[in-house]
Amino acid sequence: MKAFLRKLMRDPFTHFIVIGGFAFMLLNSSNNSGVIRLSEGYLQAQKAQFQRQIHKSPTPQETRQLLQAAVEEEALYQEGLKLKLGQHDPVVRKRIIQKMRFVLEGQSKPHRPSLQELQEYLVEHLEEFREPVRYTFRHVYYRNESKIGERPTTNYSDFETIKLRSEADPFILGNDFKSLTFSDISSKFGSQFATAFVKYAEQPQGKDVWFGPVSSRYGAHIIKVLEIHPSQRPDFEAVRDKVYNAWMKLKTRNNKSDAIERILANYHIDLPIANR
């Protein structure tokens, strides 16, 4: 019998059963100080993580090692809290604040908005969803602006026939652009070009007239605006998903702010005199 017991105690699987049983016993014990609880869910999560990393299920010995490491980490963590080791550590402080913000984020999710709420939100934030002005235009590109000479920025009424047009360079993106927004133009040519382009295009004589040169990140351009598509009031169904996302974002932010205000209400705030 003694030989059997000695053999049993040397068996790694016995150690696994003992430690595992101890962990599950702690799970069901009362939440007294000095108790370390390891739930079965925690154990399964650790085994799953082990399997993802090692690409095999842990052996009983490896599972025992996982449990032992978890017990040690929790014990060290609890002792560190008793010693207040993280109290003045900016890294620990920042991490705890981040986790609290994450918790509040999860608790601040609003109810699903009704159709009426979304329609009202669209009316109140109409400009946010309005279809922007779009421009259709043609341009001629010059890698070297000196080809255009000393002519000031002006309308080129004779541009179709003058020699200047034949001296243009090929442009990698093409010469004709259809229905581009200011953001589209800025993305393709740069913000400086887009700003100057819109300034000319919006002038009374801006349409169907060659003007320039307008500088971009590529060089210089002479441009003719062919069509200006005015800003349009958005159709609700066309922007419904965008309205929903914006409504959810706003309500979540407001709910989170309210939650922080409720937390602050539990504290006496003592600020430096100059900032009171």
N, C-alpha and C positions, 0 to 999 in steps of 0.2 A: 504494500500500500504506500509506504514512504517513497519507494523507488518510483512509483507511478506519479506521486505528487511532485517529486523533484523534476521528473520528465515533463509534467504538465506546466510547471512554472518556467521551464526553459523554452517552452513553445511560444514563438512570437505571436501566434494567433491568440493565445491566452492573454498576453499583455494587451493586445488590441481590444479584446472583449472587456477586460478589466477597466482600461482607460475609457473606452466608449461607454461602458455602463456607468462609470463614475460621472462622465459628462452628462448623460441623460438623467442621472439621479439629481445632479445639480440643477438641471433644467426644471425639475418639478419641486425643488426646495423653495423655501421662502426667500424673499429678496432681502436677506440680512447683509450687513457690511461684512466684507471679507469673503464673499461667495463669488465664484467665477462660473458663469453659466455659458455652456456651449450647446446650442440647440441642434436638433437633427437637420434643420434647414441649413444652418451654418456649415455643418459637416458635409452635407451633400454639395453645397456650393464650393467648398474647398476641394472636394474630390473632382467636381466638374472642371474647376480651374486647372487642377493637376493634369487631368486628361487632355485639356486643350493644349497645355504647354508641352507635355511629354508624349502625347499621342498614345496613351495607354491608361488603363484603370490602375489606381494605386494598389499595391499589395497590402496585406494586413500590416506589415511592418512600416510601410510608407504612410499608411493611414494613421498609425500610431504616432509617427513623427509629425504629421500634420497637426494632430490634436495637441501633442506636447508643445509644439511651437506656438500654437494659438493660446494655450494656457499661459506659457511664459510671457508672451507679448501682452496679454491682458493684465497679468500680474504686474509687469513693469509699468504699464500704462497707469494702472490704479495707484501704484506707489508714487509715480511721477506727479499725479494729480494731488496726492496728499502733501507732497513736498512743494507743490505750486511751481513746478519747474517751468511750465509754459506761461505763467502769469505775465511775465515781462518780455516774452519772446515775440518779436513782431511777426515772425513767420507763422507761429502757432495762432496768434491773435488774428492775423489776416485770414488764415484758413477757416477758423471758427466763424468769422463774420461772413465769409463766402458761403459756408454751409448753411448759415441762418438765412441768408438771402435766397438760397436755393429752396429751403424749406418754405419760406414765405411765398416764393414764386409758385410752388405747387399748390399752396393753400389759397392762392388768389385767383385761380381760374374762375371766370364768370360763367353764368348760365348760358346756354345756347340762345342767341338772339332770335327774336321773332322776325317775321318778314317786315312788319311795321317798324320795328326798331332799326332795321337795316336801311329801310327807305328814309326814315327820319335822319339817320346819320348821314346818308348821301346828300340830302338837302342841306344839312348844316355844314358839310365839308365839300361843297360842290366843286370848288376850285382845285381841290386836291385830286379829283378824279376827272376833271375836264380834259377832253382830247386836245392835245396841244396843236398849235399852228404847225403846218407842214409845208415844205417848200420843194418844188420840182425845178431843177436848174441844169444848165449846161455850162461848162467852163473850159478854158484853154489854159494849158499849164506851161510855165517857163521855169526850168531848173535854175537858170541864172537870170535874176531880175534885171540885170543890165541890158538884156536884149530888148526890154521895153523902152529903154532910154530914159530921158529926163521928164517925160510927160507926167503931169500931176495926176492924182487920182481923180478921174472924171468919167463922164459917159463917152463911150466909143461908138458914136453913131455910124461911123464908116468902117467899123471893124471887120465886117464881112468881106470887104474888098481890099483892104490895105495889106501891105507886105507883112506886117506884124504877125498876122495869123499864120502865115506859112512858116514862120520861124519857131513855132511852138514845139514843145517836146512831148513825147508820149507819156501818158500818166498811168501808173500801174492799176489804179482803181477805175479807170475809164473816164469818159468825159460827160456822161449824162447820169443824173441822179434824180430819183423819183420819190416824192412824198417823204422827205426826211424832216425830222424834228430838229430843234436847236441842239438837243442832246446828241442826236445822231450825227449831225454835222460836226459838232465839237469832238466827238469820238473819232471821226475819220480824218479831220483836218487840223484839229486843235482848237482850244477855246478862243484864242485871239482871232483866228480866222472866222469862227462862228459868230462872234460878237460883231465884227466888222461887216460880215455878210448880212446879218439881220438888219443892221443899221441902214445899209443901202437898200436892201429889199423892201423895207417898210416905207421908203420915201415914195411920194406920189408918182414919180417917174421911174421907179425902180424896176417895174415889170417890163419884159420884152426889150430891154435896153442893155447893151454891153457896158459893164463898168469895171473899174479896177485901176491899178493892180491891187489885189488883196493878198497879203502874205500869209503863208502857212508854214508848218514844219517842213514842208517839202520844197518850197520856193515861192513863186508868185503866180497868181491866177487872174485872168480876166473872165468875168462871169456874166451870164444872162439868166435872169429868173424867168421861167416859163409859166409857172403857176404858183399861186399862194392859196393854200387850203386853210380856211379860217378855223379857229378853235371851235370845237363842238361840245354842246352839253352831252354828258355821257348817258347812254342808255343803261338802265338799271341792270338788266340781265347780262349785259356785256361786261359790267364791272362788279357783278355781285360777289364773286370770290374775293376780289380786292377789298371791297367794302367790309365783308365778313372778317377778313384778317385784320384790317385796321381797327374795326370795332372791338375785336377780341384783345388786341394789343393795348388799346386805350383803357378798356375796362380792367384788364389785368394790372396795368400800371397804377390805376387809381385805387384798386383794391389793395395792392401792395403798399401804397403810400398810407392808406387808412390803417393797415395792420401795423406799420411802423409807428404811426401816431398813437395807436393804442398801447404799444410797448413803451413809448416815451412817457405816456401818462402815468406809468408806474414809478417814475423816477423824479427826484428833485434835481433840476438842472442848475448847476452853479457855474456860471461862465465868468471869465475875466471881466472886470468892471467896464473896460472900454467897449466890450462887445455885448453888453446886456441890453 
